[in-house]
């Protein structure tokens, strides 16, 4: 979470937020880093009436990015270790476990015991009490995070699509009255992506069953933001 005098930026997991965070902190003198992956309900009172900016991602792409990033990480987080049986399970099997958290699977109880009891401002930064409400919602994990990060409060919220971040971010900043320097615009247009993993096109990781399960569990994000599989 970053606050400025004109807006607040919220960092939804694996959705371009690390890139935006760096950009804002580097080029906006009034940018203040409040915490990592903190939800909208934790915006400081002094900034609670400001417009909120954020980005969202194609859920099918999100799950592949999350899985491959953790798989390639030297020290994967508890979420990956529990859902993948310490890296032994395939993407499809790990994805099924992830999407079944909202159906009250036993892995949810294991995960809630493994997660920290308070915010740590690093990594997933999702304490057990913050994940617990996913039980019996039958939501996709990404849709749960989307609601958790962006839900609540009456201040305006503007969400761009990560796939168009380089073109949409300047427009979003202009809408909230943020002056755009040449250096800021150059960073947005040409700086390398941050926190990325190496993987094939996300469509290659799915069979029909896993593709359709994401379509069902993450229908809210898919329909609200016009996503399609492979598009």
DRENDO-1510 file (C-alpha; in Angstrom, 1 decimal, always signed):
<recs>
REC; n; res; u; v; w
REC; 1; UNK; +0.0; +0.0; +0.0 .
REC; 2; UNK; +1.3; +3.4; -1.0 .
REC; 3; UNK; -0.4; +6.7; -0.1 .
REC; 4; UNK; +0.2; +10.1; -1.7 .
REC; 5; UNK; -1.6; +13.4; -1.4 .
REC; 6; UNK; -3.8; +12.5; -4.4 .
REC; 7; UNK; -4.5; +8.8; -4.2 .
REC; 8; UNK; -3.8; +5.4; -2.6 .
REC; 9; UNK; -2.3; +2.5; -4.5 .
REC; 10; UNK; -3.1; -1.1; -3.4 .
REC; 11; UNK; -1.0; -4.0; -4.4 .
REC; 12; UNK; -3.0; -7.1; -5.4 .
REC; 13; UNK; -0.8; -10.2; -5.4 .
REC; 14; UNK; +1.1; -11.1; -8.6 .
REC; 15; UNK; -0.7; -8.3; -10.5 .
REC; 16; UNK; +2.0; -5.8; -11.4 .
REC; 17; UNK; +2.1; -4.2; -8.0 .
REC; 18; UNK; +5.8; -4.5; -7.4 .
REC; 19; UNK; +6.5; -2.6; -10.7 .
REC; 20; UNK; +4.0; +0.1; -9.7 .
REC; 21; UNK; +5.3; +0.4; -6.2 .
REC; 22; UNK; +8.8; +1.0; -7.4 .
REC; 23; UNK; +7.7; +3.5; -9.9 .
REC; 24; UNK; +5.7; +5.5; -7.4 .
REC; 25; UNK; +8.3; +5.5; -4.7 .
REC; 26; UNK; +11.0; +6.5; -7.2 .
REC; 27; UNK; +9.3; +9.4; -8.9 .
REC; 28; UNK; +6.6; +10.8; -6.5 .
REC; 29; UNK; +8.1; +12.8; -3.7 .
REC; 30; UNK; +4.9; +12.5; -1.6 .
REC; 31; UNK; +4.7; +8.7; -1.9 .
REC; 32; UNK; +4.7; +6.9; +1.4 .
REC; 33; UNK; +5.0; +3.1; +1.8 .
REC; 34; UNK; +2.4; +2.0; +4.4 .
REC; 35; UNK; +2.8; -1.7; +4.1 .
REC; 36; UNK; +3.0; -4.7; +1.8 .
REC; 37; UNK; -0.2; -6.3; +0.3 .
REC; 38; UNK; -2.3; -4.5; +2.8 .
REC; 39; UNK; -6.1; -4.4; +2.1 .
REC; 40; UNK; -8.3; -1.4; +1.5 .
REC; 41; UNK; -9.8; -1.6; +5.0 .
REC; 42; UNK; -6.3; -0.7; +6.4 .
REC; 43; UNK; -5.9; +2.6; +4.5 .
REC; 44; UNK; -5.0; +5.2; +7.1 .
REC; 45; UNK; -7.8; +7.5; +8.2 .
REC; 46; UNK; -5.9; +10.5; +6.8 .
REC; 47; UNK; -6.1; +8.9; +3.3 .
REC; 48; UNK; -9.4; +7.1; +3.5 .
REC; 49; UNK; -11.3; +9.6; +1.3 .
REC; 50; UNK; -8.7; +9.5; -1.5 .
REC; 51; UNK; -9.3; +7.7; -4.8 .
REC; 52; UNK; -7.9; +4.1; -4.8 .
REC; 53; UNK; -5.9; +2.7; -7.7 .
REC; 54; UNK; -5.0; -0.9; -8.4 .
REC; 55; UNK; -4.5; -3.6; -11.0 .
REC; 56; UNK; -6.1; -6.9; -11.7 .
REC; 57; UNK; -5.0; -9.9; -13.8 .
REC; 58; UNK; -6.4; -12.7; -15.9 .
REC; 59; UNK; -7.0; -15.4; -13.2 .
REC; 60; UNK; -5.8; -18.2; -15.5 .
REC; 61; UNK; -2.6; -16.3; -15.9 .
REC; 62; UNK; -2.3; -15.5; -12.2 .
REC; 63; UNK; -2.4; -19.2; -11.1 .
REC; 64; UNK; +0.4; -20.1; -13.5 .
REC; 65; UNK; +2.5; -17.1; -12.5 .
REC; 66; UNK; +2.0; -17.9; -8.8 .
REC; 67; UNK; +2.8; -21.6; -9.2 .
REC; 68; UNK; +6.0; -21.1; -11.4 .
REC; 69; UNK; +7.3; -18.2; -9.2 .
REC; 70; UNK; +7.0; -20.3; -6.1 .
REC; 71; UNK; +8.3; -23.5; -7.8 .
REC; 72; UNK; +11.4; -21.6; -8.9 .
REC; 73; UNK; +12.0; -19.9; -5.6 .
REC; 74; UNK; +14.7; -21.2; -3.3 .
REC; 75; UNK; +12.4; -20.9; -0.3 .
REC; 76; UNK; +8.8; -21.2; -1.4 .
REC; 77; UNK; +6.1; -19.9; +1.0 .
REC; 78; UNK; +3.8; -22.0; +3.2 .
REC; 79; UNK; +0.9; -21.7; +0.8 .
REC; 80; UNK; +2.8; -23.3; -2.0 .
REC; 81; UNK; +4.5; -25.9; +0.2 .
REC; 82; UNK; +1.1; -27.1; +1.7 .
REC; 83; UNK; -0.9; -27.0; -1.6 .
REC; 84; UNK; +1.8; -28.7; -3.7 .
REC; 85; UNK; +2.9; -31.3; -1.1 .
REC; 86; UNK; +6.3; -29.7; -0.8 .
REC; 87; UNK; +6.6; -29.3; -4.6 .
REC; 88; UNK; +5.8; -32.9; -5.5 .
REC; 89; UNK; +2.4; -32.2; -7.1 .
REC; 90; UNK; +1.8; -31.0; -10.6 .
REC; 91; UNK; +0.4; -27.6; -11.5 .
REC; 92; UNK; -3.1; -29.1; -12.1 .
REC; 93; UNK; -3.1; -30.9; -8.8 .
REC; 94; UNK; -1.8; -27.9; -6.9 .
REC; 95; UNK; -4.3; -25.7; -8.5 .
REC; 96; UNK; -7.1; -28.0; -7.5 .
REC; 97; UNK; -5.9; -27.9; -3.9 .
REC; 98; UNK; -5.8; -24.1; -4.1 .
REC; 99; UNK; -9.3; -23.8; -5.5 .
REC; 100; UNK; -10.7; -26.3; -2.9 .
REC; 101; UNK; -9.6; -24.1; +0.0 .
REC; 102; UNK; -12.9; -22.3; -0.4 .
REC; 103; UNK; -14.8; -25.6; -0.2 .
REC; 104; UNK; -13.5; -26.2; +3.4 .
REC; 105; UNK; -10.8; -28.7; +2.5 .
REC; 106; UNK; -8.5; -30.1; +5.3 .
REC; 107; UNK; -5.6; -28.2; +3.7 .
REC; 108; UNK; -7.3; -25.0; +4.7 .
REC; 109; UNK; -7.0; -25.9; +8.4 .
REC; 110; UNK; -3.4; -26.9; +7.9 .
REC; 111; UNK; -2.6; -23.7; +6.2 .
REC; 112; UNK; -4.4; -21.5; +8.8 .
REC; 113; UNK; -2.2; -23.1; +11.5 .
REC; 114; UNK; +0.9; -22.5; +9.4 .
REC; 115; UNK; +0.3; -18.9; +8.5 .
REC; 116; UNK; +1.4; -16.1; +10.8 .
REC; 117; UNK; -1.0; -14.5; +13.3 .
REC; 118; UNK; -0.2; -11.0; +12.3 .
REC; 119; UNK; +0.9; -8.9; +9.3 .
REC; 120; UNK; +4.6; -9.2; +8.5 .
REC; 121; UNK; +4.9; -6.8; +5.5 .
REC; 122; UNK; +6.7; -9.4; +3.4 .
REC; 123; UNK; +5.9; -12.2; +1.1 .
REC; 124; UNK; +2.2; -13.2; +0.9 .
REC; 125; UNK; +1.5; -11.1; +4.0 .
REC; 126; UNK; -1.8; -12.9; +4.6 .
REC; 127; UNK; -2.3; -13.8; +8.3 .
REC; 128; UNK; -4.4; -16.8; +9.1 .
REC; 129; UNK; -7.3; -14.7; +10.3 .
REC; 130; UNK; -7.4; -12.9; +7.0 .
REC; 131; UNK; -7.6; -16.1; +5.0 .
REC; 132; UNK; -10.1; -17.9; +7.3 .
REC; 133; UNK; -13.2; -16.2; +5.7 .
REC; 134; UNK; -12.5; -18.1; +2.4 .
REC; 135; UNK; -14.1; -21.2; +4.0 .
REC; 136; UNK; -17.3; -22.3; +2.3 .
REC; 137; UNK; -17.3; -19.4; -0.2 .
REC; 138; UNK; -16.4; -21.6; -3.1 .
REC; 139; UNK; -14.5; -18.7; -4.5 .
REC; 140; UNK; -11.3; -19.0; -6.5 .
REC; 141; UNK; -8.3; -18.0; -4.5 .
REC; 142; UNK; -7.6; -15.0; -6.7 .
REC; 143; UNK; -11.2; -13.8; -6.5 .
REC; 144; UNK; -11.0; -14.1; -2.7 .
REC; 145; UNK; -7.8; -12.0; -2.7 .
REC; 146; UNK; -9.5; -9.5; -5.1 .
REC; 147; UNK; -12.4; -9.0; -2.7 .
REC; 148; UNK; -10.1; -8.9; +0.3 .
REC; 149; UNK; -7.8; -6.3; -1.2 .
REC; 150; UNK; -10.3; -4.0; -2.9 .
REC; 151; UNK; -13.6; -4.5; -1.0 .
REC; 152; UNK; -15.1; -2.0; +1.4 .
REC; 153; UNK; -15.2; +1.8; +1.8 .
REC; 154; UNK; -17.0; +4.3; -0.4 .
REC; 155; UNK; -14.0; +6.1; -1.9 .
REC; 156; UNK; -13.7; +5.8; -5.7 .
REC; 157; UNK; -11.6; +2.9; -7.0 .
REC; 158; UNK; -10.0; +2.6; -10.4 .
REC; 159; UNK; -8.7; -0.8; -11.5 .
REC; 160; UNK; -6.6; -1.3; -14.6 .
REC; 161; UNK; -5.7; -4.6; -16.2 .
REC; 162; UNK; -2.2; -5.7; -15.7 .
REC; 163; UNK; -1.9; -6.8; -19.3 .
REC; 164; UNK; -2.2; -3.1; -20.3 .
REC; 165; UNK; -0.3; -1.7; -17.3 .
REC; 166; UNK; +2.1; +0.4; -19.4 .
REC; 167; UNK; -0.6; +2.2; -21.3 .
REC; 168; UNK; -3.2; +2.4; -18.5 .
REC; 169; UNK; -1.1; +3.5; -15.6 .
REC; 170; UNK; -0.3; +7.0; -17.0 .
REC; 171; UNK; -4.0; +7.5; -17.8 .
REC; 172; UNK; -5.0; +6.4; -14.3 .
REC; 173; UNK; -2.5; +8.8; -12.7 .
REC; 174; UNK; -3.7; +11.7; -14.8 .
REC; 175; UNK; -7.3; +11.0; -13.7 .
REC; 176; UNK; -6.4; +11.6; -10.1 .
REC; 177; UNK; -4.4; +14.8; -11.0 .
REC; 178; UNK; -0.9; +13.4; -10.7 .
REC; 179; UNK; +1.7; +15.3; -12.7 .
REC; 180; UNK; +3.7; +13.0; -15.0 .
REC; 181; UNK; +7.4; +13.7; -15.4 .
REC; 182; UNK; +9.3; +12.5; -18.4 .
REC; 183; UNK; +11.4; +10.2; -16.2 .
REC; 184; UNK; +8.2; +8.6; -14.7 .
REC; 185; UNK; +6.8; +8.0; -18.2 .
REC; 186; UNK; +10.1; +6.6; -19.4 .
REC; 187; UNK; +10.1; +4.1; -16.5 .
REC; 188; UNK; +6.6; +3.0; -17.2 .
REC; 189; UNK; +7.2; +2.5; -20.9 .
REC; 190; UNK; +10.6; +0.8; -20.8 .
REC; 191; UNK; +11.6; -0.6; -17.3 .
REC; 192; UNK; +11.8; -4.4; -17.1 .
REC; 193; UNK; +9.0; -6.2; -15.3 .
REC; 194; UNK; +9.5; -7.1; -11.6 .
REC; 195; UNK; +9.1; -10.3; -9.7 .
REC; 196; UNK; +8.5; -12.5; -12.8 .
REC; 197; UNK; +9.0; -16.2; -13.3 .
REC; 198; UNK; +10.0; -18.2; -16.3 .
REC; 199; UNK; +7.2; -20.2; -17.9 .
REC; 200; UNK; +5.4; -21.0; -21.2 .
REC; 201; UNK; +2.1; -19.4; -22.3 .
REC; 202; UNK; -0.3; -19.9; -19.4 .
REC; 203; UNK; -2.7; -21.8; -21.7 .
REC; 204; UNK; -0.3; -24.7; -22.0 .
REC; 205; UNK; -0.6; -25.5; -18.3 .
REC; 206; UNK; -4.3; -26.2; -18.3 .
REC; 207; UNK; -6.4; -29.2; -19.3 .
REC; 208; UNK; -10.2; -28.8; -19.9 .
REC; 209; UNK; -11.1; -29.6; -16.3 .
REC; 210; UNK; -8.7; -27.1; -14.7 .
REC; 211; UNK; -9.6; -24.4; -17.2 .
REC; 212; UNK; -13.3; -24.8; -16.5 .
REC; 213; UNK; -12.7; -24.9; -12.7 .
REC; 214; UNK; -11.0; -21.5; -12.8 .
REC; 215; UNK; -13.8; -20.2; -15.0 .
REC; 216; UNK; -16.3; -21.3; -12.4 .
REC; 217; UNK; -14.6; -20.3; -9.2 .
REC; 218; UNK; -13.2; -17.0; -10.5 .
REC; 219; UNK; -16.2; -16.0; -12.6 .
REC; 220; UNK; -16.6; -12.7; -10.7 .
REC; 221; UNK; -13.2; -11.3; -11.8 .
REC; 222; UNK; -13.4; -12.9; -15.2 .
REC; 223; UNK; -16.8; -11.4; -16.0 .
REC; 224; UNK; -16.3; -8.0; -14.3 .
REC; 225; UNK; -13.0; -7.4; -16.2 .
REC; 226; UNK; -13.8; -9.1; -19.5 .
REC; 227; UNK; -11.3; -11.9; -19.4 .
REC; 228; UNK; -11.2; -14.9; -21.6 .
REC; 229; UNK; -9.1; -18.0; -21.7 .
REC; 230; UNK; -6.3; -17.5; -24.2 .
REC; 231; UNK; -7.2; -13.9; -25.0 .
</recs>
